[in-house]
């Protein structure tokens, strides 16, 4: 068999593999439902003590003022606490949905969009620039001492924690979430 024929057969085989993989992927994702988060969350048998108080931590607001999560909980509104960074592709994927839903529910739900600032890969300046460049309107906070990440045991971002209006953690999810999941969570924590 000539070299040219082998090359052509190899390319045809590669094309068939790519097309087959594409078809398989599309077939498998049809009807897919994200099951990482469920509302309502499963409640243990001891229903009276299933809720856990939201850990408190210090952070900076957009203007550089120090505050604690407990300062926000006092308002009596549920909280959506989202850990993110401007370099994180899944964070960038979900941020427009958070901003859109914040514009609709921001008067009834506190959004705490917590930028995990490490001083190297992520800085306040990078986080601010990302927010301004995209025209986001939601409240942005900065975890410059990594207190929030430590308090909630954050191992990957994005991570979103849902806190009820009494300051108890209801549930959370690691990874990007979309508008539909976010709206479902808000519907649950508002009730």
NORJO-V845667 format. One record per backbone hydrogen bond with DSSP energy under -0.5 kcal/mol. CO is the residue of the C=O (numbers start at 1). NH is the residue of the N-H. Records with the same first field share a line. If there is no record, write none. Layout:
CO = NH, NH
This chain:
2 = 6
3 = 7
4 = 8
5 = 9
6 = 10
7 = 11
8 = 12
9 = 13
10 = 14
11 = 15
12 = 16
13 = 17
14 = 18
15 = 19
16 = 20
17 = 21
18 = 22
19 = 23
20 = 24
21 = 25
22 = 26
23 = 27
24 = 28
25 = 29
26 = 30
29 = 32
45 = 47
46 = 49
47 = 50
52 = 169
57 = 69
59 = 67
60 = 142
61 = 64
65 = 61
67 = 59
68 = 71, 72
69 = 72, 73
70 = 74
72 = 75
73 = 76
78 = 110
79 = 81, 163
80 = 82, 112
81 = 161
82 = 114
83 = 158, 159
84 = 116
85 = 88
87 = 89
88 = 92
89 = 93
90 = 94
91 = 95
92 = 96
94 = 98
95 = 99
96 = 100
97 = 101
98 = 102
99 = 103
100 = 104
101 = 105
102 = 106
105 = 108, 109
108 = 78
109 = 111
110 = 80, 112
111 = 113
112 = 82, 114
113 = 115, 141
114 = 84, 116
115 = 117, 143
116 = 118
122 = 118, 119
123 = 127
124 = 128
125 = 129
126 = 130
127 = 131
128 = 132
129 = 133
130 = 134
131 = 135, 136
132 = 135
139 = 113
141 = 115
142 = 60, 144
143 = 146
146 = 150
147 = 151
148 = 152
149 = 154
150 = 153
158 = 175
159 = 83
160 = 173
161 = 81, 163
162 = 170, 171
163 = 79
164 = 167
167 = 54
168 = 164
169 = 52
171 = 162
173 = 160
178 = 182
179 = 183
180 = 184
181 = 185
182 = 186
183 = 187
184 = 188
185 = 189
186 = 190
187 = 191
188 = 191
